Amino acid sequence: MTMTGEGVAMEENNLKDKILICRDCGRKFTFTADEQKLFGQKGWSDPIRCVDCRQRKKLIKKLLEDGVPISDEGIHETRCANCGRKILSTREVREGEKEYCRECWLKIKGV
């Protein structure tokens, strides 16, 4: 049932976080009410992958588009040195080096 006008606003206010299962890794993840609102506004269906698996899929797609040969060994999981968020990288972080998520890197660079 599609609602318009006040009905949409009321429906969006009644959204509750959903627990979904990732198609790729099988882990549970939360699809927040705010995310549901955004997805609904854009006309997207509920996600089928968790944030980590979506990020991994985007990284692999970009590498393939750029002609970079990849394998599972070519993608490394680490944590942002600033916020601690899990991130994926195409290079292995050596001891003493710091890796940052995009948001923290942009803040540090003053962009």
PABAGU-478348 format. One line per 10 residues: their letters; for each residue x, y, z of N, C-alpha, C. Coordinates in Angstrom, 1 decimal. Layout:
BEGIN
a	X,Y,Z,X,Y,Z,X,Y,Z ~ ...
***
This chain:
BEGIN
mtmtgegvam	0.8,-1.2,0.0,0.0,0.0,0.0,0.9,1.2,0.0 ~ 0.7,2.1,-0.9,1.5,3.3,-1.0,0.7,4.5,-0.4 ~ 1.4,5.3,0.5,0.7,6.4,1.1,1.4,7.7,0.6 ~ 0.6,8.7,0.6,1.2,10.0,0.2,0.9,11.1,1.2 ~ 1.6,12.2,1.1,1.3,13.3,2.0,1.5,13.0,3.5 ~ 0.5,13.3,4.3,0.6,13.0,5.8,0.9,11.5,6.1 ~ 0.3,10.7,5.3,0.4,9.2,5.5,1.9,8.8,5.4 ~ 2.7,9.3,4.5,4.1,9.0,4.4,4.8,9.4,5.6 ~ 4.6,10.7,6.1,5.2,11.2,7.3,4.9,10.3,8.5 ~ 3.6,9.9,8.6,3.3,9.1,9.7,3.9,7.7,9.6
eennlkdkil	4.0,7.1,8.4,4.6,5.8,8.2,6.1,5.9,8.5 ~ 6.8,6.9,8.1,8.2,7.1,8.4,8.5,7.2,9.9 ~ 7.6,7.9,10.6,7.8,8.1,12.0,7.6,6.8,12.8 ~ 6.9,5.8,12.2,6.6,4.6,12.9,7.6,3.5,12.6 ~ 8.7,3.8,11.8,9.7,2.8,11.4,10.5,2.4,12.7 ~ 10.8,1.1,12.7,11.6,0.6,13.8,12.8,-0.1,13.2 ~ 13.9,-0.2,13.9,15.1,-0.9,13.4,14.7,-2.3,13.1 ~ 15.3,-2.9,12.1,15.1,-4.3,11.7,16.4,-5.0,11.8 ~ 16.3,-6.3,12.1,17.5,-7.2,12.1,17.4,-8.0,10.9 ~ 18.4,-7.9,10.0,18.4,-8.6,8.8,19.6,-9.6,8.8
icrdcgrkft	19.6,-10.6,7.9,20.7,-11.5,7.7,21.4,-11.2,6.4 ~ 22.8,-11.1,6.5,23.5,-10.8,5.3,23.6,-12.0,4.4 ~ 23.3,-11.8,3.1,23.3,-12.9,2.1,24.7,-13.5,2.0 ~ 25.8,-12.7,2.1,27.1,-13.1,1.8,27.8,-13.8,3.0 ~ 27.7,-13.1,4.2,28.5,-13.7,5.4,27.6,-14.4,6.4 ~ 26.3,-14.2,6.3,25.3,-14.8,7.2,25.2,-14.2,8.5 ~ 25.9,-13.1,8.8,25.8,-12.4,10.0,24.5,-11.5,10.1 ~ 24.0,-11.3,11.3,22.9,-10.4,11.5,23.4,-9.0,11.5 ~ 22.6,-8.1,10.9,22.9,-6.6,10.9,21.7,-5.8,11.1 ~ 21.8,-4.6,11.6,20.7,-3.8,11.9,20.5,-2.8,10.7
ftadeqklfg	19.3,-2.8,10.3,18.8,-1.9,9.2,18.0,-0.8,10.0 ~ 18.6,0.3,10.3,18.0,1.3,11.2,16.8,2.0,10.6 ~ 16.0,2.6,11.4,14.9,3.3,11.0,15.3,4.5,10.0 ~ 16.4,5.2,10.4,16.9,6.2,9.5,17.3,5.7,8.1 ~ 18.0,4.5,8.1,18.4,3.9,6.8,17.1,3.5,6.0 ~ 16.1,3.0,6.7,14.9,2.6,6.1,14.2,3.8,5.4 ~ 14.2,4.9,6.1,13.6,6.1,5.6,14.4,6.6,4.3 ~ 15.7,6.6,4.4,16.5,7.0,3.2,16.3,6.0,2.0 ~ 16.3,4.7,2.3,16.1,3.7,1.2,14.7,3.9,0.6 ~ 13.7,4.2,1.5,12.4,4.4,1.0,12.3,5.6,0.1
qkgwsdpirc	12.9,6.7,0.5,12.9,8.0,-0.3,13.6,7.8,-1.6 ~ 14.6,6.9,-1.7,15.3,6.7,-2.9,14.7,5.6,-3.8 ~ 13.7,4.9,-3.2,13.0,3.8,-3.9,13.7,2.5,-3.9 ~ 14.7,2.4,-3.0,15.5,1.1,-2.9,14.8,0.1,-2.0 ~ 15.1,-1.2,-2.3,14.6,-2.2,-1.4,15.5,-2.4,-0.3 ~ 15.1,-3.2,0.7,16.0,-3.4,1.9,17.3,-4.0,1.4 ~ 18.4,-3.7,2.1,19.7,-4.3,1.8,19.7,-5.8,2.0 ~ 20.5,-6.5,1.2,20.7,-7.9,1.4,22.0,-8.3,1.9 ~ 22.9,-7.2,2.0,24.3,-7.4,2.6,24.5,-6.5,3.7 ~ 25.3,-6.9,4.7,25.7,-6.0,5.8,26.6,-4.9,5.2
vdcrqrkkli	26.9,-3.9,6.0,27.8,-2.8,5.6,29.1,-3.3,5.1 ~ 29.7,-4.2,5.9,31.1,-4.7,5.6,31.1,-5.4,4.2 ~ 30.1,-6.3,4.0,30.0,-7.0,2.7,29.7,-6.1,1.5 ~ 28.8,-5.1,1.8,28.6,-4.1,0.7,29.8,-3.3,0.4 ~ 30.6,-2.9,1.4,31.9,-2.2,1.2,32.8,-3.1,0.4 ~ 32.9,-4.4,0.8,33.8,-5.3,0.1,33.4,-5.5,-1.4 ~ 32.1,-5.6,-1.6,31.6,-5.8,-3.0,31.9,-4.5,-3.8 ~ 31.8,-3.3,-3.3,32.1,-2.1,-4.0,33.6,-2.0,-4.3 ~ 34.4,-2.4,-3.3,35.9,-2.4,-3.5,36.3,-3.3,-4.6 ~ 35.8,-4.5,-4.6,36.1,-5.5,-5.6,35.6,-5.0,-7.0
kklledgvpi	34.4,-4.4,-7.1,33.9,-3.9,-8.3,34.8,-2.8,-8.9 ~ 35.3,-1.9,-8.0,36.1,-0.8,-8.4,37.5,-1.4,-8.9 ~ 38.0,-2.3,-8.2,39.3,-2.9,-8.6,39.2,-3.6,-10.0 ~ 38.1,-4.3,-10.2,37.9,-5.0,-11.5,37.7,-4.0,-12.6 ~ 37.0,-2.9,-12.3,36.8,-1.8,-13.3,38.1,-1.2,-13.7 ~ 39.0,-1.1,-12.7,40.3,-0.4,-12.9,41.3,-1.4,-13.5 ~ 40.9,-2.7,-13.7,41.8,-3.7,-14.3,42.8,-4.3,-13.4 ~ 42.6,-4.1,-12.1,43.5,-4.7,-11.1,43.1,-6.1,-10.8 ~ 44.1,-7.0,-11.0,43.8,-8.4,-10.7,43.7,-8.6,-9.2 ~ 42.7,-9.3,-8.7,42.5,-9.4,-7.3,42.2,-10.8,-6.9
sdegihetrc	42.4,-11.1,-5.6,42.0,-12.3,-5.0,41.7,-12.0,-3.5 ~ 41.3,-12.9,-2.8,41.0,-12.7,-1.4,42.2,-12.2,-0.6 ~ 43.4,-12.6,-1.1,44.6,-12.2,-0.4,44.9,-10.8,-0.7 ~ 44.3,-10.2,-1.7,44.5,-8.8,-2.1,43.7,-7.8,-1.3 ~ 42.8,-8.2,-0.5,42.0,-7.3,0.3,42.2,-7.6,1.8 ~ 42.5,-6.5,2.5,42.9,-6.7,3.9,41.9,-5.9,4.8 ~ 41.6,-6.6,5.9,40.7,-6.0,6.8,41.5,-5.4,8.0 ~ 41.2,-4.1,8.4,41.9,-3.5,9.4,40.9,-2.6,10.1 ~ 41.4,-1.8,11.1,40.5,-0.8,11.8,41.1,0.6,11.6 ~ 40.2,1.5,11.6,40.6,2.9,11.5,41.3,3.3,12.7
ancgrkilst	42.5,3.9,12.6,43.4,4.3,13.7,42.7,5.4,14.5 ~ 41.7,6.1,14.0,41.1,7.2,14.7,39.8,6.8,15.4 ~ 38.9,6.2,14.6,37.5,5.9,15.2,37.3,4.4,15.5 ~ 38.2,3.6,15.0,38.1,2.1,15.3,37.2,1.4,14.4 ~ 36.6,2.0,13.4,35.7,1.4,12.5,36.4,0.4,11.6 ~ 35.8,-0.8,11.4,36.4,-1.8,10.5,36.4,-1.3,9.1 ~ 37.5,-1.4,8.4,37.7,-1.0,7.0,38.4,-2.0,6.2 ~ 38.2,-1.9,4.9,38.9,-2.8,4.0,39.9,-2.0,3.2 ~ 41.1,-2.6,2.9,42.1,-1.9,2.2,42.7,-2.8,1.2 ~ 43.3,-2.3,0.1,44.0,-3.1,-0.9,45.4,-3.3,-0.5
revregekey	45.9,-2.7,0.6,47.2,-3.0,1.0,47.2,-3.4,2.5 ~ 48.2,-4.2,2.8,48.3,-4.7,4.2,49.0,-3.6,5.0 ~ 48.4,-3.3,6.2,49.0,-2.2,7.0,50.2,-2.8,7.8 ~ 51.3,-2.2,7.7,52.5,-2.7,8.4,52.5,-2.2,9.8 ~ 53.3,-2.8,10.7,53.4,-2.4,12.1,53.9,-1.0,12.1 ~ 53.2,-0.1,12.9,53.6,1.2,13.1,52.9,2.2,12.1 ~ 52.3,1.6,11.1,51.5,2.4,10.1,50.1,2.6,10.6 ~ 49.5,3.7,10.2,48.1,3.9,10.5,47.2,4.0,9.3 ~ 46.1,3.4,9.4,45.1,3.4,8.3,43.8,4.1,8.8 ~ 43.2,4.9,7.9,42.0,5.6,8.4,40.8,5.3,7.5
crecwlkikg	39.6,5.4,8.0,38.4,5.3,7.2,38.3,6.6,6.4 ~ 37.5,6.6,5.4,37.4,7.8,4.5,37.0,9.1,5.3 ~ 36.0,8.9,6.2,35.5,10.1,6.9,36.6,10.7,7.8 ~ 37.4,9.8,8.5,38.4,10.3,9.4,39.6,10.9,8.6 ~ 39.9,10.3,7.5,41.0,10.8,6.6,40.7,12.2,6.1 ~ 39.4,12.4,5.7,39.0,13.7,5.2,39.1,14.7,6.3 ~ 38.7,14.4,7.5,38.8,15.3,8.6,40.2,15.7,8.9 ~ 41.1,14.7,8.9,42.5,14.9,9.2,43.1,15.8,8.1 ~ 42.8,15.6,6.9,43.3,16.4,5.8,42.6,17.7,5.7 ~ 41.6,17.9,6.4,40.9,19.2,6.4,40.1,19.5,5.2
v	39.6,18.4,4.6,38.8,18.5,3.4,37.3,18.7,3.7
***
